[in-house]
């Protein structure tokens, strides 16, 4: 499980990096410093990707509730 402290302390990566939370929910951390919440799921046998907002505008608890 991902924690708010782990998100804040994560160093800026050289390439886009996924920080997994579980259940298909992850935080995409980009080299420019942006952090996007994403939810990966399947519908009709096809994989889909839903964007749930940016961190810190959308917090961890809010994202878990939405996902």
PQR file of N, CA, C, O and H, with PARSE charges and radii, in Angstrom:
ATOM      1  N   UNK A   1       0.831  -1.192   0.000 -0.4000 1.5000
ATOM      2  CA  UNK A   1       0.000   0.000   0.000 -0.0000 2.0000
ATOM      3  C   UNK A   1       0.874   1.254   0.000  0.5500 1.7000
ATOM      4  O   UNK A   1       1.902   1.323   0.675 -0.5500 1.4000
ATOM      5  N   UNK A   2       0.448   2.204  -0.750 -0.4000 1.5000
ATOM      6  CA  UNK A   2       1.139   3.479  -0.872 -0.0000 2.0000
ATOM      7  C   UNK A   2       0.759   4.383   0.302  0.5500 1.7000
ATOM      8  O   UNK A   2      -0.376   4.348   0.777 -0.5500 1.4000
ATOM      9  H   UNK A   2      -0.387   2.148  -1.298  0.4000 1.0000
ATOM     10  N   UNK A   3       1.700   5.182   0.759 -0.4000 1.5000
ATOM     11  CA  UNK A   3       1.423   6.133   1.837 -0.0000 2.0000
ATOM     12  C   UNK A   3       1.726   7.543   1.350  0.5500 1.7000
ATOM     13  O   UNK A   3       2.492   7.733   0.405 -0.5500 1.4000
ATOM     14  H   UNK A   3       2.622   5.211   0.373  0.4000 1.0000
ATOM     15  N   UNK A   4       1.117   8.531   2.005 -0.4000 1.5000
ATOM     16  CA  UNK A   4       1.341   9.924   1.650 -0.0000 2.0000
ATOM     17  C   UNK A   4       2.812  10.307   1.833  0.5500 1.7000
ATOM     18  O   UNK A   4       3.365  11.060   1.031 -0.5500 1.4000
ATOM     19  H   UNK A   4       0.495   8.376   2.772  0.4000 1.0000
ATOM     20  N   UNK A   5       3.435   9.792   2.876 -0.4000 1.5000
ATOM     21  CA  UNK A   5       4.851  10.070   3.133 -0.0000 2.0000
ATOM     22  C   UNK A   5       5.724   9.526   2.009  0.5500 1.7000
ATOM     23  O   UNK A   5       6.654  10.200   1.567 -0.5500 1.4000
ATOM     24  H   UNK A   5       2.986   9.181   3.527  0.4000 1.0000
ATOM     25  N   UNK A   6       5.436   8.316   1.544 -0.4000 1.5000
ATOM     26  CA  UNK A   6       6.216   7.715   0.459 -0.0000 2.0000
ATOM     27  C   UNK A   6       6.074   8.525  -0.828  0.5500 1.7000
ATOM     28  O   UNK A   6       7.031   8.654  -1.591 -0.5500 1.4000
ATOM     29  H   UNK A   6       4.681   7.768   1.903  0.4000 1.0000
ATOM     30  N   UNK A   7       4.889   9.067  -1.066 -0.4000 1.5000
ATOM     31  CA  UNK A   7       4.667   9.880  -2.262 -0.0000 2.0000
ATOM     32  C   UNK A   7       5.488  11.160  -2.186  0.5500 1.7000
ATOM     33  O   UNK A   7       6.165  11.526  -3.147 -0.5500 1.4000
ATOM     34  H   UNK A   7       4.112   8.962  -0.445  0.4000 1.0000
ATOM     35  N   UNK A   8       5.430  11.839  -1.051 -0.4000 1.5000
ATOM     36  CA  UNK A   8       6.139  13.108  -0.889 -0.0000 2.0000
ATOM     37  C   UNK A   8       7.652  12.937  -0.944  0.5500 1.7000
ATOM     38  O   UNK A   8       8.349  13.820  -1.443 -0.5500 1.4000
ATOM     39  H   UNK A   8       4.880  11.542  -0.271  0.4000 1.0000
ATOM     40  N   UNK A   9       8.178  11.814  -0.439 -0.4000 1.5000
ATOM     41  CA  UNK A   9       9.630  11.587  -0.396 -0.0000 2.0000
ATOM     42  C   UNK A   9      10.190  10.944  -1.658  0.5500 1.7000
ATOM     43  O   UNK A   9      11.406  10.791  -1.774 -0.5500 1.4000
ATOM     44  H   UNK A   9       7.612  11.096  -0.033  0.4000 1.0000
ATOM     45  N   UNK A  10       9.342  10.566  -2.601 -0.4000 1.5000
ATOM     46  CA  UNK A  10       9.811   9.911  -3.822 -0.0000 2.0000
ATOM     47  C   UNK A  10      10.661  10.880  -4.645  0.5500 1.7000
ATOM     48  O   UNK A  10      10.217  11.987  -4.948 -0.5500 1.4000
ATOM     49  H   UNK A  10       8.354  10.691  -2.507  0.4000 1.0000
ATOM     50  N   UNK A  11      11.873  10.475  -5.008 -0.4000 1.5000
ATOM     51  CA  UNK A  11      12.728  11.358  -5.818 -0.0000 2.0000
ATOM     52  C   UNK A  11      12.177  11.471  -7.242  0.5500 1.7000
ATOM     53  O   UNK A  11      11.511  10.559  -7.733 -0.5500 1.4000
ATOM     54  H   UNK A  11      12.234   9.575  -4.763  0.4000 1.0000
ATOM     55  N   UNK A  12      12.459  12.587  -7.890 -0.4000 1.5000
ATOM     56  CA  UNK A  12      12.014  12.791  -9.262 -0.0000 2.0000
ATOM     57  C   UNK A  12      12.744  11.789 -10.167  0.5500 1.7000
ATOM     58  O   UNK A  12      13.974  11.755 -10.188 -0.5500 1.4000
ATOM     59  H   UNK A  12      12.999  13.328  -7.491  0.4000 1.0000
ATOM     60  N   UNK A  13      11.988  10.974 -10.914 -0.4000 1.5000
ATOM     61  CA  UNK A  13      12.622   9.940 -11.743 -0.0000 2.0000
ATOM     62  C   UNK A  13      13.155  10.496 -13.069  0.5500 1.7000
ATOM     63  O   UNK A  13      12.774  11.584 -13.501 -0.5500 1.4000
ATOM     64  H   UNK A  13      10.988  11.001 -10.897  0.4000 1.0000
ATOM     65  N   UNK A  14      14.039   9.730 -13.698 -0.4000 1.5000
ATOM     66  CA  UNK A  14      14.556  10.099 -15.015 -0.0000 2.0000
ATOM     67  C   UNK A  14      13.561   9.745 -16.108  0.5500 1.7000
ATOM     68  O   UNK A  14      13.493  10.417 -17.136 -0.5500 1.4000
ATOM     69  H   UNK A  14      14.349   8.846 -13.347  0.4000 1.0000
ATOM     70  N   UNK A  15      12.786   8.681 -15.882 -0.4000 1.5000
ATOM     71  CA  UNK A  15      11.740   8.238 -16.807 -0.0000 2.0000
ATOM     72  C   UNK A  15      10.436   8.140 -16.014  0.5500 1.7000
ATOM     73  O   UNK A  15      10.482   7.996 -14.793 -0.5500 1.4000
ATOM     74  H   UNK A  15      12.841   8.135 -15.046  0.4000 1.0000
ATOM     75  N   UNK A  16       9.271   8.213 -16.676 -0.4000 1.5000
ATOM     76  CA  UNK A  16       8.011   8.066 -15.937 -0.0000 2.0000
ATOM     77  C   UNK A  16       8.009   6.778 -15.113  0.5500 1.7000
ATOM     78  O   UNK A  16       8.433   5.722 -15.583 -0.5500 1.4000
ATOM     79  H   UNK A  16       9.235   8.330 -17.668  0.4000 1.0000
ATOM     80  N   UNK A  17       7.526   6.885 -13.879 -0.4000 1.5000
ATOM     81  CA  UNK A  17       7.565   5.758 -12.943 -0.0000 2.0000
ATOM     82  C   UNK A  17       6.192   5.568 -12.302  0.5500 1.7000
ATOM     83  O   UNK A  17       5.514   6.541 -11.972 -0.5500 1.4000
ATOM     84  H   UNK A  17       7.181   7.742 -13.497  0.4000 1.0000
ATOM     85  N   UNK A  18       5.789   4.318 -12.130 -0.4000 1.5000
ATOM     86  CA  UNK A  18       4.511   4.002 -11.495 -0.0000 2.0000
ATOM     87  C   UNK A  18       4.745   3.634 -10.036  0.5500 1.7000
ATOM     88  O   UNK A  18       5.598   2.803  -9.724 -0.5500 1.4000
ATOM     89  H   UNK A  18       6.340   3.527 -12.398  0.4000 1.0000
ATOM     90  N   UNK A  19       3.976   4.264  -9.139 -0.4000 1.5000
ATOM     91  CA  UNK A  19       3.989   3.917  -7.726 -0.0000 2.0000
ATOM     92  C   UNK A  19       2.648   3.246  -7.447  0.5500 1.7000
ATOM     93  O   UNK A  19       1.620   3.920  -7.380 -0.5500 1.4000
ATOM     94  H   UNK A  19       3.283   4.939  -9.392  0.4000 1.0000
ATOM     95  N   UNK A  20       2.652   1.925  -7.284 -0.4000 1.5000
ATOM     96  CA  UNK A  20       1.420   1.145  -7.168 -0.0000 2.0000
ATOM     97  C   UNK A  20       0.800   1.232  -5.788  0.5500 1.7000
ATOM     98  O   UNK A  20       1.503   1.254  -4.777 -0.5500 1.4000
ATOM     99  H   UNK A  20       3.487   1.378  -7.339  0.4000 1.0000
ATOM    100  N   UNK A  21      -0.537   1.282  -5.754 -0.4000 1.5000
ATOM    101  CA  UNK A  21      -1.290   1.285  -4.508 -0.0000 2.0000
ATOM    102  C   UNK A  21      -2.066  -0.014  -4.342  0.5500 1.7000
ATOM    103  O   UNK A  21      -2.300  -0.439  -3.210 -0.5500 1.4000
ATOM    104  H   UNK A  21      -1.108   1.264  -6.575  0.4000 1.0000
ATOM    105  N   UNK A  22      -2.465  -0.645  -5.412 -0.4000 1.5000
ATOM    106  CA  UNK A  22      -3.215  -1.890  -5.354 -0.0000 2.0000
ATOM    107  C   UNK A  22      -4.561  -1.749  -6.029  0.5500 1.7000
ATOM    108  O   UNK A  22      -5.113  -0.651  -6.111 -0.5500 1.4000
ATOM    109  H   UNK A  22      -2.275  -0.300  -6.331  0.4000 1.0000
ATOM    110  N   UNK A  23      -5.088  -2.854  -6.509 -0.4000 1.5000
ATOM    111  CA  UNK A  23      -6.388  -2.843  -7.157 -0.0000 2.0000
ATOM    112  C   UNK A  23      -6.411  -2.072  -8.459  0.5500 1.7000
ATOM    113  O   UNK A  23      -7.467  -1.600  -8.879 -0.5500 1.4000
ATOM    114  H   UNK A  23      -4.641  -3.746  -6.442  0.4000 1.0000
ATOM    115  N   UNK A  24      -5.268  -1.935  -9.105 -0.4000 1.5000
ATOM    116  CA  UNK A  24      -5.183  -1.210 -10.363 -0.0000 2.0000
ATOM    117  C   UNK A  24      -4.907   0.280 -10.210  0.5500 1.7000
ATOM    118  O   UNK A  24      -4.688   0.971 -11.205 -0.5500 1.4000
ATOM    119  H   UNK A  24      -4.409  -2.318  -8.764  0.4000 1.0000
ATOM    120  N   UNK A  25      -4.915   0.785  -8.980 -0.4000 1.5000
ATOM    121  CA  UNK A  25      -4.669   2.198  -8.727 -0.0000 2.0000
ATOM    122  C   UNK A  25      -3.163   2.448  -8.601  0.5500 1.7000
ATOM    123  O   UNK A  25      -2.463   1.736  -7.880 -0.5500 1.4000
ATOM    124  H   UNK A  25      -5.093   0.224  -8.172  0.4000 1.0000
ATOM    125  N   UNK A  26      -2.675   3.477  -9.319 -0.4000 1.5000
ATOM    126  CA  UNK A  26      -1.266   3.827  -9.206 -0.0000 2.0000
ATOM    127  C   UNK A  26      -1.070   5.314  -9.439  0.5500 1.7000
ATOM    128  O   UNK A  26      -1.937   5.996  -9.985 -0.5500 1.4000
ATOM    129  H   UNK A  26      -3.244   4.055  -9.904  0.4000 1.0000
ATOM    130  N   UNK A  27       0.082   5.797  -9.016 -0.4000 1.5000
ATOM    131  CA  UNK A  27       0.470   7.191  -9.201 -0.0000 2.0000
ATOM    132  C   UNK A  27       1.571   7.218 -10.245  0.5500 1.7000
ATOM    133  O   UNK A  27       2.618   6.596 -10.063 -0.5500 1.4000
ATOM    134  H   UNK A  27       0.786   5.243  -8.572  0.4000 1.0000
ATOM    135  N   UNK A  28       1.344   7.931 -11.332 -0.4000 1.5000
ATOM    136  CA  UNK A  28       2.344   8.066 -12.386 -0.0000 2.0000
ATOM    137  C   UNK A  28       3.177   9.302 -12.082  0.5500 1.7000
ATOM    138  O   UNK A  28       2.668  10.422 -12.128 -0.5500 1.4000
ATOM    139  H   UNK A  28       0.494   8.437 -11.480  0.4000 1.0000
ATOM    140  N   UNK A  29       4.455   9.105 -11.772 -0.4000 1.5000
ATOM    141  CA  UNK A  29       5.380  10.184 -11.405 -0.0000 2.0000
ATOM    142  C   UNK A  29       6.253  10.469 -12.616  0.5500 1.7000
ATOM    143  O   UNK A  29       7.026   9.613 -13.046 -0.5500 1.4000
ATOM    144  H   UNK A  29       4.869   8.195 -11.735  0.4000 1.0000
ATOM    145  N   UNK A  30       6.130  11.673 -13.165 -0.4000 1.5000
ATOM    146  CA  UNK A  30       6.846  12.054 -14.380 -0.0000 2.0000
ATOM    147  C   UNK A  30       8.137  12.815 -14.074  0.5500 1.7000
ATOM    148  O   UNK A  30       8.274  13.391 -12.995 -0.5500 1.4000
ATOM    149  H   UNK A  30       5.502  12.369 -12.815  0.4000 1.0000
ATOM    150  N   UNK A  31       9.089  12.819 -15.020 -0.4000 1.5000
ATOM    151  CA  UNK A  31      10.363  13.517 -14.812 -0.0000 2.0000
ATOM    152  C   UNK A  31      10.213  15.023 -14.569  0.5500 1.7000
ATOM    153  O   UNK A  31      11.079  15.624 -13.933 -0.5500 1.4000
ATOM    154  H   UNK A  31       8.978  12.351 -15.897  0.4000 1.0000
ATOM    155  N   UNK A  32       9.142  15.644 -15.056 -0.4000 1.5000
ATOM    156  CA  UNK A  32       8.940  17.079 -14.841 -0.0000 2.0000
ATOM    157  C   UNK A  32       8.368  17.387 -13.459  0.5500 1.7000
ATOM    158  O   UNK A  32       8.133  18.548 -13.124 -0.5500 1.4000
ATOM    159  H   UNK A  32       8.438  15.157 -15.573  0.4000 1.0000
ATOM    160  N   UNK A  33       8.142  16.329 -12.648 -0.4000 1.5000
ATOM    161  CA  UNK A  33       7.654  16.506 -11.289 -0.0000 2.0000
ATOM    162  C   UNK A  33       6.160  16.311 -11.123  0.5500 1.7000
ATOM    163  O   UNK A  33       5.675  16.241  -9.994 -0.5500 1.4000
ATOM    164  H   UNK A  33       8.333  15.386 -12.920  0.4000 1.0000
ATOM    165  N   UNK A  34       5.412  16.221 -12.225 -0.4000 1.5000
ATOM    166  CA  UNK A  34       3.970  16.038 -12.117 -0.0000 2.0000
ATOM    167  C   UNK A  34       3.646  14.618 -11.644  0.5500 1.7000
ATOM    168  O   UNK A  34       4.369  13.667 -11.941 -0.5500 1.4000
ATOM    169  H   UNK A  34       5.806  16.278 -13.142  0.4000 1.0000
ATOM    170  N   UNK A  35       2.551  14.501 -10.907 -0.4000 1.5000
ATOM    171  CA  UNK A  35       2.118  13.212 -10.371 -0.0000 2.0000
ATOM    172  C   UNK A  35       0.638  13.046 -10.681  0.5500 1.7000
ATOM    173  O   UNK A  35      -0.189  13.834 -10.221 -0.5500 1.4000
ATOM    174  H   UNK A  35       1.964  15.273 -10.666  0.4000 1.0000
ATOM    175  N   UNK A  36       0.300  12.009 -11.468 -0.4000 1.5000
ATOM    176  CA  UNK A  36      -1.067  11.764 -11.909 -0.0000 2.0000
ATOM    177  C   UNK A  36      -1.597  10.458 -11.330  0.5500 1.7000
ATOM    178  O   UNK A  36      -0.922   9.430 -11.382 -0.5500 1.4000
ATOM    179  H   UNK A  36       0.972  11.369 -11.841  0.4000 1.0000
ATOM    180  N   UNK A  37      -2.805  10.501 -10.781 -0.4000 1.5000
ATOM    181  CA  UNK A  37      -3.471   9.282 -10.320 -0.0000 2.0000
ATOM    182  C   UNK A  37      -4.102   8.598 -11.518  0.5500 1.7000
ATOM    183  O   UNK A  37      -4.780   9.239 -12.320 -0.5500 1.4000
ATOM    184  H   UNK A  37      -3.354  11.336 -10.739  0.4000 1.0000
ATOM    185  N   UNK A  38      -3.881   7.296 -11.641 -0.4000 1.5000
ATOM    186  CA  UNK A  38      -4.441   6.510 -12.742 -0.0000 2.0000
ATOM    187  C   UNK A  38      -5.050   5.232 -12.182  0.5500 1.7000
ATOM    188  O   UNK A  38      -4.574   4.689 -11.185 -0.5500 1.4000
ATOM    189  H   UNK A  38      -3.330   6.775 -10.990  0.4000 1.0000
ATOM    190  N   UNK A  39      -6.106   4.758 -12.834 -0.4000 1.5000
ATOM    191  CA  UNK A  39      -6.759   3.504 -12.469 -0.0000 2.0000
ATOM    192  C   UNK A  39      -6.835   2.633 -13.704  0.5500 1.7000
ATOM    193  O   UNK A  39      -7.442   3.009 -14.707 -0.5500 1.4000
ATOM    194  H   UNK A  39      -6.493   5.199 -13.644  0.4000 1.0000
ATOM    195  N   UNK A  40      -6.211   1.455 -13.624 -0.4000 1.5000
ATOM    196  CA  UNK A  40      -6.220   0.499 -14.727 -0.0000 2.0000
ATOM    197  C   UNK A  40      -7.289  -0.543 -14.434  0.5500 1.7000
ATOM    198  O   UNK A  40      -7.308  -1.125 -13.349 -0.5500 1.4000
ATOM    199  H   UNK A  40      -5.718   1.150 -12.809  0.4000 1.0000
ATOM    200  N   UNK A  41      -8.183  -0.784 -15.397 -0.4000 1.5000
ATOM    201  CA  UNK A  41      -9.258  -1.757 -15.206 -0.0000 2.0000
ATOM    202  C   UNK A  41      -9.601  -2.410 -16.534  0.5500 1.7000
ATOM    203  O   UNK A  41      -9.104  -2.003 -17.584 -0.5500 1.4000
ATOM    204  H   UNK A  41      -8.168  -0.311 -16.278  0.4000 1.0000
ATOM    205  N   UNK A  42     -10.450  -3.418 -16.481 -0.4000 1.5000
ATOM    206  CA  UNK A  42     -10.883  -4.113 -17.689 -0.0000 2.0000
ATOM    207  C   UNK A  42     -12.388  -3.965 -17.848  0.5500 1.7000
ATOM    208  O   UNK A  42     -13.142  -4.057 -16.880 -0.5500 1.4000
ATOM    209  H   UNK A  42     -10.854  -3.748 -15.628  0.4000 1.0000
ATOM    210  N   UNK A  43     -12.814  -3.732 -19.095 -0.4000 1.5000
ATOM    211  CA  UNK A  43     -14.226  -3.627 -19.416 -0.0000 2.0000
ATOM    212  C   UNK A  43     -14.428  -4.303 -20.766  0.5500 1.7000
ATOM    213  O   UNK A  43     -13.783  -3.942 -21.751 -0.5500 1.4000
ATOM    214  H   UNK A  43     -12.201  -3.657 -19.882  0.4000 1.0000
ATOM    215  N   UNK A  44     -15.317  -5.275 -20.807 -0.4000 1.5000
ATOM    216  CA  UNK A  44     -15.553  -5.995 -22.059 -0.0000 2.0000
ATOM    217  C   UNK A  44     -14.332  -6.727 -22.557  0.5500 1.7000
ATOM    218  O   UNK A  44     -14.155  -6.894 -23.764 -0.5500 1.4000
ATOM    219  H   UNK A  44     -15.841  -5.569 -20.008  0.4000 1.0000
ATOM    220  N   UNK A  45     -13.478  -7.170 -21.637 -0.4000 1.5000
ATOM    221  CA  UNK A  45     -12.275  -7.909 -22.008 -0.0000 2.0000
ATOM    222  C   UNK A  45     -11.125  -7.028 -22.477  0.5500 1.7000
ATOM    223  O   UNK A  45     -10.071  -7.540 -22.854 -0.5500 1.4000
ATOM    224  H   UNK A  45     -13.622  -7.034 -20.657  0.4000 1.0000
ATOM    225  N   UNK A  46     -11.312  -5.711 -22.459 -0.4000 1.5000
ATOM    226  CA  UNK A  46     -10.257  -4.800 -22.905 -0.0000 2.0000
ATOM    227  C   UNK A  46      -9.741  -3.984 -21.727  0.5500 1.7000
ATOM    228  O   UNK A  46     -10.502  -3.600 -20.839 -0.5500 1.4000
ATOM    229  H   UNK A  46     -12.168  -5.296 -22.153  0.4000 1.0000
ATOM    230  N   UNK A  47      -8.444  -3.728 -21.732 -0.4000 1.5000
ATOM    231  CA  UNK A  47      -7.825  -2.940 -20.670 -0.0000 2.0000
ATOM    232  C   UNK A  47      -8.076  -1.453 -20.914  0.5500 1.7000
ATOM    233  O   UNK A  47      -7.891  -0.954 -22.024 -0.5500 1.4000
ATOM    234  H   UNK A  47      -7.825  -4.040 -22.453  0.4000 1.0000
ATOM    235  N   UNK A  48      -8.498  -0.758 -19.867 -0.4000 1.5000
ATOM    236  CA  UNK A  48      -8.776   0.673 -19.928 -0.0000 2.0000
ATOM    237  C   UNK A  48      -7.940   1.392 -18.880  0.5500 1.7000
ATOM    238  O   UNK A  48      -7.472   0.778 -17.922 -0.5500 1.4000
ATOM    239  H   UNK A  48      -8.648  -1.163 -18.965  0.4000 1.0000
ATOM    240  N   UNK A  49      -7.753   2.700 -19.066 -0.4000 1.5000
ATOM    241  CA  UNK A  49      -6.984   3.517 -18.137 -0.0000 2.0000
ATOM    242  C   UNK A  49      -7.775   4.787 -17.862  0.5500 1.7000
ATOM    243  O   UNK A  49      -8.133   5.514 -18.790 -0.5500 1.4000
ATOM    244  H   UNK A  49      -8.133   3.199 -19.844  0.4000 1.0000
ATOM    245  N   UNK A  50      -8.049   5.056 -16.590 -0.4000 1.5000
ATOM    246  CA  UNK A  50      -8.830   6.209 -16.171 -0.0000 2.0000
ATOM    247  C   UNK A  50      -7.944   7.145 -15.358  0.5500 1.7000
ATOM    248  O   UNK A  50      -7.239   6.703 -14.451 -0.5500 1.4000
ATOM    249  H   UNK A  50      -7.758   4.466 -15.836  0.4000 1.0000
ATOM    250  N   UNK A  51      -7.978   8.433 -15.678 -0.4000 1.5000
ATOM    251  CA  UNK A  51      -7.220   9.431 -14.925 -0.0000 2.0000
ATOM    252  C   UNK A  51      -8.125   9.986 -13.834  0.5500 1.7000
ATOM    253  O   UNK A  51      -9.260  10.377 -14.107 -0.5500 1.4000
ATOM    254  H   UNK A  51      -8.550   8.792 -16.415  0.4000 1.0000
ATOM    255  N   UNK A  52      -7.626  10.024 -12.585 -0.4000 1.5000
ATOM    256  CA  UNK A  52      -8.434  10.459 -11.451 -0.0000 2.0000
ATOM    257  C   UNK A  52      -8.004  11.809 -10.883  0.5500 1.7000
ATOM    258  O   UNK A  52      -8.601  12.269  -9.909 -0.5500 1.4000
ATOM    259  H   UNK A  52      -6.704   9.707 -12.362  0.4000 1.0000
ATOM    260  N   UNK A  53      -7.000  12.455 -11.450 -0.4000 1.5000
ATOM    261  CA  UNK A  53      -6.555  13.758 -10.973 -0.0000 2.0000
ATOM    262  C   UNK A  53      -5.068  13.793 -10.706  0.5500 1.7000
ATOM    263  O   UNK A  53      -4.350  12.824 -10.951 -0.5500 1.4000
ATOM    264  H   UNK A  53      -6.515  12.082 -12.241  0.4000 1.0000
ATOM    265  N   UNK A  54      -4.621  14.925 -10.200 -0.4000 1.5000
ATOM    266  CA  UNK A  54      -3.203  15.104  -9.915 -0.0000 2.0000
ATOM    267  C   UNK A  54      -2.969  15.155  -8.416  0.5500 1.7000
ATOM    268  O   UNK A  54      -3.857  15.509  -7.641 -0.5500 1.4000
ATOM    269  H   UNK A  54      -5.205  15.712 -10.001  0.4000 1.0000
ATOM    270  N   UNK A  55      -1.753  14.793  -8.027 -0.4000 1.5000
ATOM    271  CA  UNK A  55      -1.341  14.884  -6.629 -0.0000 2.0000
ATOM    272  C   UNK A  55      -0.573  16.183  -6.479  0.5500 1.7000
ATOM    273  O   UNK A  55       0.269  16.447  -7.337 -0.5500 1.4000
ATOM    274  H   UNK A  55      -1.032  14.505  -8.657  0.4000 1.0000
ATOM    275  N   UNK A  56      -0.774  16.985  -5.514 -0.4000 1.5000
ATOM    276  CA  UNK A  56      -1.526  16.834  -4.271 -0.0000 2.0000
ATOM    277  C   UNK A  56      -2.954  17.371  -4.323  0.5500 1.7000
ATOM    278  O   UNK A  56      -3.656  17.328  -3.312 -0.5500 1.4000
ATOM    279  H   UNK A  56      -1.459  16.771  -4.818  0.4000 1.0000
ATOM    280  N   UNK A  57      -3.416  17.888  -5.502 -0.4000 1.5000
ATOM    281  CA  UNK A  57      -4.787  18.404  -5.600 -0.0000 2.0000
ATOM    282  C   UNK A  57      -5.813  17.345  -5.219  0.5500 1.7000
ATOM    283  O   UNK A  57      -6.810  17.643  -4.561 -0.5500 1.4000
ATOM    284  H   UNK A  57      -2.846  17.923  -6.323  0.4000 1.0000
ATOM    285  N   UNK A  58      -5.566  16.116  -5.633 -0.4000 1.5000
ATOM    286  CA  UNK A  58      -6.410  14.985  -5.264 -0.0000 2.0000
ATOM    287  C   UNK A  58      -5.572  14.097  -4.348  0.5500 1.7000
ATOM    288  O   UNK A  58      -4.580  13.510  -4.779 -0.5500 1.4000
ATOM    289  H   UNK A  58      -4.757  15.873  -6.168  0.4000 1.0000
ATOM    290  N   UNK A  59      -5.972  14.002  -3.100 -0.4000 1.5000
ATOM    291  CA  UNK A  59      -5.209  13.248  -2.113 -0.0000 2.0000
ATOM    292  C   UNK A  59      -5.382  11.745  -2.233  0.5500 1.7000
ATOM    293  O   UNK A  59      -6.213  11.258  -2.999 -0.5500 1.4000
ATOM    294  H   UNK A  59      -6.778  14.479  -2.749  0.4000 1.0000
ATOM    295  N   UNK A  60      -4.588  11.025  -1.471 -0.4000 1.5000
ATOM    296  CA  UNK A  60      -4.611   9.568  -1.492 -0.0000 2.0000
ATOM    297  C   UNK A  60      -5.963   9.019  -1.056  0.5500 1.7000
ATOM    298  O   UNK A  60      -6.502   8.130  -1.714 -0.5500 1.4000
ATOM    299  H   UNK A  60      -3.913  11.421  -0.850  0.4000 1.0000
ATOM    300  N   UNK A  61      -6.523   9.530   0.040 -0.4000 1.5000
ATOM    301  CA  UNK A  61      -7.811   9.043   0.536 -0.0000 2.0000
ATOM    302  C   UNK A  61      -8.937   9.319  -0.453  0.5500 1.7000
ATOM    303  O   UNK A  61      -9.802   8.468  -0.659 -0.5500 1.4000
ATOM    304  H   UNK A  61      -6.085  10.253   0.575  0.4000 1.0000
ATOM    305  N   UNK A  62      -8.935  10.501  -1.067 -0.4000 1.5000
ATOM    306  CA  UNK A  62      -9.951  10.848  -2.059 -0.0000 2.0000
ATOM    307  C   UNK A  62      -9.867   9.935  -3.280  0.5500 1.7000
ATOM    308  O   UNK A  62     -10.890   9.509  -3.815 -0.5500 1.4000
ATOM    309  H   UNK A  62      -8.233  11.193  -0.899  0.4000 1.0000
ATOM    310  N   UNK A  63      -8.660   9.643  -3.710 -0.4000 1.5000
ATOM    311  CA  UNK A  63      -8.450   8.792  -4.856 -0.0000 2.0000
ATOM    312  C   UNK A  63      -8.899   7.360  -4.584  0.5500 1.7000
ATOM    313  O   UNK A  63      -9.516   6.731  -5.443 -0.5500 1.4000
ATOM    314  H   UNK A  63      -7.829   9.989  -3.276  0.4000 1.0000
ATOM    315  N   UNK A  64      -8.598   6.846  -3.409 -0.4000 1.5000
ATOM    316  CA  UNK A  64      -9.042   5.496  -3.051 -0.0000 2.0000
ATOM    317  C   UNK A  64     -10.566   5.419  -3.022  0.5500 1.7000
ATOM    318  O   UNK A  64     -11.143   4.418  -3.445 -0.5500 1.4000
ATOM    319  H   UNK A  64      -8.097   7.357  -2.711  0.4000 1.0000
ATOM    320  N   UNK A  65     -11.214   6.457  -2.531 -0.4000 1.5000
ATOM    321  CA  UNK A  65     -12.676   6.484  -2.478 -0.0000 2.0000
ATOM    322  C   UNK A  65     -13.271   6.533  -3.881  0.5500 1.7000
ATOM    323  O   UNK A  65     -14.296   5.900  -4.136 -0.5500 1.4000
ATOM    324  H   UNK A  65     -10.745   7.270  -2.187  0.4000 1.0000
ATOM    325  N   UNK A  66     -12.646   7.272  -4.792 -0.4000 1.5000
ATOM    326  CA  UNK A  66     -13.132   7.390  -6.168 -0.0000 2.0000
ATOM    327  C   UNK A  66     -12.878   6.126  -6.970  0.5500 1.7000
ATOM    328  O   UNK A  66     -13.662   5.770  -7.849 -0.5500 1.4000
ATOM    329  H   UNK A  66     -11.813   7.785  -4.585  0.4000 1.0000
ATOM    330  N   UNK A  67     -11.766   5.442  -6.661 -0.4000 1.5000
ATOM    331  CA  UNK A  67     -11.373   4.264  -7.425 -0.0000 2.0000
ATOM    332  C   UNK A  67     -12.110   3.086  -6.957  0.5500 1.7000
ATOM    333  O   UNK A  67     -11.916   1.989  -7.481 -0.5500 1.4000
ATOM    334  H   UNK A  67     -11.128   5.731  -5.947  0.4000 1.0000
TER
END
